[in-house]
Amino acid sequence: MPDKKKKPNRNRKHGEGSVSYDTTRQKWQVAFYGSDGKRHYKRFDDEGVANAYLIEQLNNINHGCFVAPSELTVGQWVIEWIETYKKNSVKRTTYEYYVYISKYIAPIGDIKLQDLQPYKIQKLYNGLLKRGLSKTTVHKVHAFLRSTYKTAYSMDMVQKDIMELIPAPKFEKKPVEIFDKEEIKSILETAKAKFPNRYPIVLLDVTTGMRMGEILGLRWCDVDLSKNEIFIRHTLSKSMLGKQLTTPKTKASIRKISIPLEMANVLRKLKNNVANMDIKQETFIFKTRNDTLIDRRTLERSWERILYNAKVPYRKFHALRHTHATTLLAEGIPIVEVSRRLGHSKIAHTLDLYGQSIKGYDEKISDKISKIYNL
C-alpha cells in the first residue's frame, strides 16, 4: 500500500483527468471526461500503468480517435453481433452456421472486447488444432472473428481492428474430385437400371452441374420443356425449422440454363405421370413415394448405393457438379459461360476451383503461338 502521508502529484488540470488512490478498493483510479461528454473511470493496481492509461486516453481524445471504455466481453459481443446484426439479415441456415461456429471462441469469451490481444487469438487457434479440429475449420473461425471485429471497429467500440494484424490460418485446399467418362457411364447405367427413381436426378446433375439443393428445389413451373430450359430460382435447404425453399445466396445463382434433349425427354416423361398438377405448376419435380420432399441425407444414401452397385469409388454427390464444370472447360467452353452456368458470383472462383483440373491447355497455347508467328 502506498504511503498515505506522501501525496504525489496525482491530480491534473481540470479537463485533463486525474489519477488518485482509492483506499477502499486499494486501487489507483483514473478519471477523465471523454469526447462523448461522459466521465469515465478505470482502476489499476499500479500507479505507473494508471498514468500511462490516462495519457493514452487523453491522446486519443486530442486526435479524435477516442473510444469509450466498455466492460463488454468477446462472448457477449459475439452473441449480440449474431442476434442483432445478422439474424434478420441472413438466411436461416447462415444464422445457424454463425451460432454453430461461435462455440469455438469460448476460450476467449470472457476477455473484454477492448482488451483482447492478437497473441490470445493465436493461442485460441493453436488450442483448436490441438483438439483435433481441421485447419479448414480454424480458418472459418478466423473469418467469423474477423467479421465480428470489423463491425465493432466500424461502430467505434474498439480502438483498432486487431484482426487486421492476424494472418488467416493457412490450409491446403483439397483438389476437386471428379469422375472420368467411363465412371459417369457406369453410374448412369446403374442408376437407370437399378434406381429408376433416382436416375432423373443423377442425369440432371451430370448434364447441368446444378447444386443438390437447386435440384431438390425444382418445381415444374421452373422448367420450360418447349425450349429445353431450366430456371433456377430457389434452393431447398434444411435448418432447425425443417426443409425450406429459399432464394439462393447470390444473384448469380438465379439463372437460366439449357438442358440436352435427352434430359428434356426424361423430364417430359416424369411430368406426364404427375397425378395432381396444380394450376400454377408449383408442384416439386422430385419427391418421395410418400409425396414428400426428398431429404439431402436420403439422397446421399441412395447415391452411396448407386456408386457401390456401379463399382465406382465413392465421391460426394457434389463431385458430379465438379465433373460437369471440368468437362465443359476441357472441351473449350469459355470459362465465362461455365461460371455463369454454375451460378458462381465471380469468374475468379471458377478459375480457382477448376483451373488446375484442366489438362493440355499449355500444349494448345504453344501450338497456336507457332501458327500466329508462322514458326
C-alpha positions as CSV (number, residue, x, y, z in Angstrom):
1,M,0.0,0.0,0.0
2,P,1.4,3.5,-0.8
3,D,2.5,5.9,1.9
4,K,-0.6,7.9,2.7
5,K,1.4,10.8,4.2
6,K,3.2,11.2,1.0
7,K,0.9,12.9,-1.5
8,P,2.3,12.6,-5.0
9,N,1.1,14.9,-7.7
10,R,-1.8,12.7,-8.7
11,N,-4.3,15.4,-9.7
12,R,-4.2,17.0,-13.1
13,K,-5.6,20.2,-14.5
14,H,-9.3,20.5,-14.9
15,G,-10.4,18.8,-18.1
16,E,-7.4,16.6,-18.3
17,G,-8.4,13.9,-15.9
18,S,-6.8,12.6,-12.8
19,V,-5.2,9.6,-11.1
20,S,-5.9,9.0,-7.4
21,Y,-5.6,6.2,-5.0
22,D,-8.9,4.6,-3.9
23,T,-8.2,3.4,-0.3
24,T,-11.5,1.4,-0.2
25,R,-10.6,-0.8,-3.2
26,Q,-6.8,-0.3,-2.8
27,K,-6.6,0.6,-6.5
28,W,-5.3,3.5,-8.5
29,Q,-8.3,5.1,-10.1
30,V,-8.2,7.0,-13.4
31,A,-11.0,9.5,-14.0
32,F,-11.4,11.7,-17.1
33,Y,-14.1,13.2,-19.4
34,G,-14.2,11.6,-22.8
35,S,-15.1,13.2,-26.1
36,D,-18.5,11.7,-25.6
37,G,-19.1,14.1,-22.8
38,K,-19.2,11.4,-20.1
39,R,-16.9,10.9,-17.2
40,H,-15.1,7.6,-17.3
41,Y,-13.3,5.6,-14.6
42,K,-10.9,2.7,-14.6
43,R,-8.8,1.2,-11.8
44,F,-5.3,-0.3,-11.8
45,D,-3.0,-2.0,-9.3
46,D,0.0,0.1,-10.4
47,E,0.2,3.9,-10.5
48,G,2.5,3.9,-13.5
49,V,0.1,1.8,-15.5
50,A,-2.7,4.1,-14.5
51,N,-0.8,7.2,-15.6
52,A,0.1,5.6,-18.9
53,Y,-3.5,4.7,-19.5
54,L,-4.7,8.3,-18.8
55,I,-2.1,9.7,-21.1
56,E,-3.2,7.3,-23.8
57,Q,-6.8,8.2,-23.4
58,L,-6.1,11.9,-23.5
59,N,-4.0,11.5,-26.6
60,N,-6.8,9.6,-28.3
61,I,-9.3,12.4,-27.3
62,N,-7.0,15.1,-28.7
63,H,-6.6,13.1,-32.0
64,G,-10.3,12.4,-32.4
65,C,-9.9,8.6,-32.0
66,F,-11.3,8.2,-28.5
67,V,-13.3,5.0,-27.8
68,A,-15.3,4.9,-24.6
69,P,-14.2,2.2,-22.2
70,S,-16.5,-0.8,-22.1
71,E,-16.9,-3.9,-20.0
72,L,-18.4,-5.8,-22.9
73,T,-16.7,-9.2,-23.4
74,V,-15.9,-11.0,-26.6
75,G,-18.5,-13.6,-25.9
76,Q,-21.2,-11.0,-25.1
77,W,-20.3,-9.1,-28.3
78,V,-20.4,-12.3,-30.5
79,I,-23.9,-13.1,-29.2
80,E,-25.1,-9.5,-29.8
81,W,-23.5,-9.5,-33.3
82,I,-25.3,-12.7,-34.3
83,E,-28.7,-11.8,-32.8
84,T,-28.8,-8.0,-33.6
85,Y,-26.8,-7.6,-36.8
86,K,-27.1,-11.0,-38.6
87,K,-30.2,-12.9,-37.5
88,N,-32.7,-10.8,-39.6
89,S,-30.3,-10.1,-42.5
90,V,-29.1,-13.6,-43.4
91,K,-30.7,-16.9,-44.3
92,R,-31.8,-19.2,-41.5
93,T,-29.0,-21.7,-42.4
94,T,-26.4,-19.0,-42.3
95,Y,-27.7,-17.8,-38.9
96,E,-27.4,-21.3,-37.6
97,Y,-23.9,-21.6,-39.0
98,Y,-22.9,-18.5,-37.1
99,V,-24.3,-19.9,-33.9
100,Y,-22.5,-23.2,-34.5
101,I,-19.1,-21.6,-35.3
102,S,-19.4,-19.2,-32.3
103,K,-18.9,-22.1,-29.8
104,Y,-15.3,-22.3,-30.8
105,I,-14.5,-18.9,-29.4
106,A,-15.4,-19.9,-25.8
107,P,-11.8,-19.9,-24.6
108,I,-11.6,-16.1,-25.2
109,G,-15.2,-15.4,-24.5
110,D,-14.6,-13.9,-21.0
111,I,-11.9,-11.4,-22.2
112,K,-13.1,-7.8,-22.6
113,L,-13.6,-6.9,-26.3
114,Q,-11.3,-3.9,-25.9
115,D,-8.6,-5.9,-24.1
116,L,-8.2,-8.9,-26.5
117,Q,-4.7,-9.2,-27.9
118,P,-3.6,-10.8,-31.1
119,Y,-1.5,-13.4,-29.2
120,K,-4.6,-14.6,-27.4
121,I,-6.3,-15.3,-30.7
122,Q,-3.3,-17.2,-31.9
123,K,-3.4,-19.3,-28.8
124,L,-7.0,-19.9,-29.5
125,Y,-6.2,-21.2,-33.0
126,N,-3.4,-23.4,-31.6
127,G,-5.7,-24.8,-29.0
128,L,-8.3,-25.7,-31.6
129,L,-5.8,-27.5,-33.7
130,K,-4.6,-29.5,-30.7
131,R,-8.2,-30.5,-30.1
132,G,-8.2,-32.1,-33.5
133,L,-10.1,-29.5,-35.5
134,S,-9.1,-29.2,-39.1
135,K,-7.2,-26.2,-40.5
136,T,-10.2,-25.5,-42.6
137,T,-12.5,-25.2,-39.5
138,V,-9.9,-22.9,-37.8
139,H,-9.9,-20.8,-40.9
140,K,-13.6,-20.4,-40.6
141,V,-13.3,-19.4,-37.0
142,H,-10.8,-16.7,-38.1
143,A,-13.2,-15.4,-40.8
144,F,-16.0,-15.3,-38.2
145,L,-13.9,-13.4,-35.7
146,R,-12.8,-11.0,-38.4
147,S,-16.4,-10.2,-39.3
148,T,-17.4,-9.5,-35.7
149,Y,-14.4,-7.2,-35.1
150,K,-14.9,-5.4,-38.4
151,T,-18.4,-4.4,-37.2
152,A,-17.1,-3.5,-33.7
153,Y,-14.4,-1.3,-35.2
154,S,-16.8,0.4,-37.6
155,M,-19.0,1.3,-34.6
156,D,-16.2,2.7,-32.6
157,M,-16.4,0.0,-30.0
158,V,-12.7,-0.8,-30.2
159,Q,-9.7,1.3,-30.7
160,K,-8.4,-0.8,-33.6
161,D,-9.4,-3.8,-35.6
162,I,-6.8,-6.3,-34.2
163,M,-8.0,-9.0,-36.7
164,E,-6.2,-7.0,-39.4
165,L,-3.0,-7.9,-37.6
166,I,-3.6,-11.6,-37.6
167,P,-2.9,-13.5,-40.8
168,A,-5.5,-16.1,-41.8
169,P,-4.5,-19.6,-40.8
170,K,-3.1,-21.4,-43.7
171,F,-4.7,-24.6,-45.0
172,E,-4.4,-26.6,-48.2
173,K,-7.4,-26.7,-50.4
174,K,-8.2,-30.3,-51.4
175,P,-8.3,-30.7,-55.2
176,V,-11.8,-31.2,-56.5
177,E,-12.9,-34.8,-57.0
178,I,-14.3,-35.7,-60.5
179,F,-15.4,-38.8,-62.3
180,D,-13.9,-39.9,-65.6
181,K,-16.2,-40.7,-68.6
182,E,-16.2,-44.4,-68.0
183,E,-17.3,-43.9,-64.4
184,I,-20.1,-41.5,-65.5
185,K,-21.3,-44.0,-68.0
186,S,-21.3,-46.8,-65.4
187,I,-23.1,-44.5,-62.8
188,L,-25.9,-43.6,-65.3
189,E,-26.4,-47.1,-66.5
190,T,-26.6,-48.4,-62.9
191,A,-29.0,-45.7,-61.8
192,K,-31.2,-46.2,-64.8
193,A,-31.4,-50.0,-64.3
194,K,-31.5,-50.4,-60.5
195,F,-32.5,-47.0,-59.2
196,P,-35.0,-45.6,-61.7
197,N,-36.4,-43.1,-59.1
198,R,-33.0,-41.5,-58.7
199,Y,-31.9,-41.7,-62.3
200,P,-33.5,-38.4,-63.4
201,I,-31.8,-36.6,-60.5
202,V,-28.4,-38.1,-61.4
203,L,-28.8,-37.4,-65.1
204,L,-29.8,-33.8,-64.3
205,D,-26.7,-33.2,-62.3
206,V,-24.5,-34.8,-64.9
207,T,-25.9,-32.6,-67.6
208,T,-26.3,-29.3,-65.7
209,G,-23.9,-29.3,-62.8
210,M,-26.7,-28.0,-60.5
211,R,-26.2,-27.9,-56.8
212,M,-28.1,-30.6,-54.8
213,G,-30.4,-28.0,-53.1
214,E,-31.2,-26.5,-56.5
215,I,-32.2,-29.8,-57.9
216,L,-34.4,-30.8,-55.0
217,G,-36.0,-27.3,-55.0
218,L,-37.0,-27.5,-58.7
219,R,-40.8,-27.2,-59.5
220,W,-42.5,-27.8,-62.7
221,C,-43.0,-24.0,-63.2
222,D,-39.2,-23.7,-63.3
223,V,-38.9,-25.9,-66.4
224,D,-39.7,-24.9,-70.0
225,L,-39.7,-28.1,-72.0
226,S,-40.7,-26.3,-75.2
227,K,-37.3,-24.6,-75.1
228,N,-35.3,-27.2,-73.1
229,E,-34.5,-24.7,-70.4
230,I,-34.5,-24.7,-66.6
231,F,-34.9,-21.6,-64.4
232,I,-33.1,-21.8,-61.1
233,R,-34.8,-19.5,-58.7
234,H,-34.7,-21.4,-55.4
235,T,-32.8,-23.9,-53.4
236,L,-34.1,-26.4,-50.9
237,S,-32.3,-26.0,-47.6
238,K,-32.6,-27.7,-44.2
239,S,-32.5,-25.9,-40.9
240,M,-33.7,-26.5,-37.4
241,L,-37.1,-25.4,-38.6
242,G,-37.1,-28.2,-41.2
243,K,-36.9,-28.1,-45.0
244,Q,-37.4,-24.7,-46.6
245,L,-37.5,-23.4,-50.1
246,T,-35.3,-20.3,-50.1
247,T,-33.7,-17.9,-52.6
248,P,-30.0,-18.6,-53.5
249,K,-27.3,-16.8,-51.6
250,T,-26.2,-14.7,-54.6
251,K,-27.9,-13.1,-57.6
252,A,-25.6,-15.1,-59.9
253,S,-27.2,-18.3,-58.6
254,I,-30.5,-17.2,-60.0
255,R,-30.1,-18.2,-63.6
256,K,-31.4,-19.9,-66.7
257,I,-29.6,-22.9,-68.2
258,S,-30.1,-25.2,-71.2
259,I,-30.6,-28.9,-71.0
260,P,-29.9,-31.6,-73.7
261,L,-32.8,-33.2,-75.5
262,E,-32.3,-36.5,-73.6
263,M,-32.7,-34.7,-70.3
264,A,-35.8,-32.9,-71.5
265,N,-37.4,-36.2,-72.6
266,V,-36.8,-37.7,-69.2
267,L,-38.4,-34.7,-67.5
268,R,-41.3,-34.8,-70.0
269,K,-42.0,-38.4,-69.1
270,L,-41.9,-37.6,-65.4
271,K,-44.3,-34.7,-65.9
272,N,-46.8,-36.9,-67.8
273,N,-47.0,-39.1,-64.8
274,V,-47.8,-36.3,-62.3
275,A,-51.3,-37.1,-60.9
276,N,-52.4,-33.9,-59.3
277,M,-50.6,-31.0,-61.0
278,D,-51.7,-27.6,-59.5
279,I,-52.7,-24.8,-61.9
280,K,-49.5,-22.8,-61.2
281,Q,-47.4,-25.9,-61.7
282,E,-45.6,-25.3,-58.4
283,T,-45.5,-29.0,-57.7
284,F,-42.0,-30.2,-56.9
285,I,-40.4,-32.3,-59.6
286,F,-38.6,-34.7,-57.3
287,K,-40.5,-36.2,-54.3
288,T,-40.5,-39.4,-52.3
289,R,-43.0,-42.2,-52.8
290,N,-45.0,-40.7,-49.9
291,D,-45.3,-37.5,-51.9
292,T,-42.9,-35.6,-49.5
293,L,-39.8,-33.5,-50.3
294,I,-36.6,-35.5,-50.6
295,D,-34.1,-35.0,-47.7
296,R,-30.5,-34.4,-48.6
297,R,-29.3,-37.2,-46.4
298,T,-31.8,-39.6,-48.1
299,L,-30.4,-38.7,-51.5
300,E,-26.9,-39.1,-50.2
301,R,-27.7,-42.7,-49.0
302,S,-29.2,-43.5,-52.4
303,W,-26.1,-42.1,-54.1
304,E,-23.8,-44.3,-52.0
305,R,-25.8,-47.4,-53.1
306,I,-25.6,-46.3,-56.8
307,L,-21.8,-46.0,-56.6
308,Y,-21.5,-49.3,-54.8
309,N,-23.5,-51.1,-57.4
310,A,-21.7,-49.3,-60.2
311,K,-18.4,-50.4,-58.7
312,V,-17.2,-46.8,-58.7
313,P,-15.1,-45.5,-55.8
314,Y,-17.1,-43.2,-53.5
315,R,-17.1,-39.5,-54.1
316,K,-19.6,-37.0,-52.9
317,F,-22.7,-36.2,-55.0
318,H,-21.2,-32.8,-55.4
319,A,-18.4,-34.4,-57.5
320,L,-20.9,-34.6,-60.4
321,R,-21.0,-30.8,-60.4
322,H,-17.2,-30.6,-60.4
323,T,-17.2,-33.2,-63.2
324,H,-19.6,-31.1,-65.3
325,A,-17.6,-28.0,-64.9
326,T,-14.2,-29.6,-65.7
327,T,-15.7,-31.4,-68.7
328,L,-17.0,-28.2,-70.2
329,L,-13.7,-26.4,-69.7
330,A,-11.7,-29.3,-71.2
331,E,-14.0,-29.1,-74.2
332,G,-13.1,-25.5,-74.8
333,I,-16.2,-23.8,-73.4
334,P,-15.3,-20.3,-72.3
335,I,-14.8,-20.0,-68.6
336,V,-17.2,-17.1,-68.5
337,E,-20.0,-19.3,-69.8
338,V,-19.1,-22.1,-67.5
339,S,-19.1,-19.8,-64.5
340,R,-22.5,-18.4,-65.5
341,R,-23.9,-21.9,-65.9
342,L,-22.7,-22.9,-62.4
343,G,-24.1,-19.8,-60.8
344,H,-20.8,-18.5,-59.5
345,S,-20.7,-14.9,-58.5
346,K,-17.1,-14.4,-59.6
347,I,-15.2,-15.9,-62.5
348,A,-12.1,-16.0,-60.3
349,H,-13.9,-18.5,-58.1
350,T,-14.5,-20.8,-61.1
351,L,-10.9,-20.5,-62.2
352,D,-9.6,-21.1,-58.6
353,L,-11.7,-24.3,-58.3
354,Y,-11.1,-25.9,-61.7
355,G,-8.0,-24.2,-63.3
356,Q,-5.7,-27.0,-62.1
357,S,-8.1,-29.7,-63.2
358,I,-7.8,-28.8,-66.9
359,K,-5.0,-30.6,-68.7
360,G,-3.5,-29.9,-72.1
361,Y,-4.2,-26.2,-72.4
362,D,-0.5,-25.3,-72.3
363,E,0.2,-27.5,-75.4
364,K,-2.7,-26.0,-77.3
365,I,-1.4,-22.5,-76.5
366,S,2.1,-23.3,-77.7
367,D,0.6,-24.7,-81.0
368,K,-1.4,-21.6,-81.5
369,I,1.7,-19.4,-80.9
370,S,3.6,-21.3,-83.6
371,K,0.7,-20.7,-86.1
372,I,0.4,-17.0,-85.2
373,Y,4.1,-16.3,-85.8
374,N,4.4,-18.8,-88.7
375,L,7.2,-20.6,-86.8
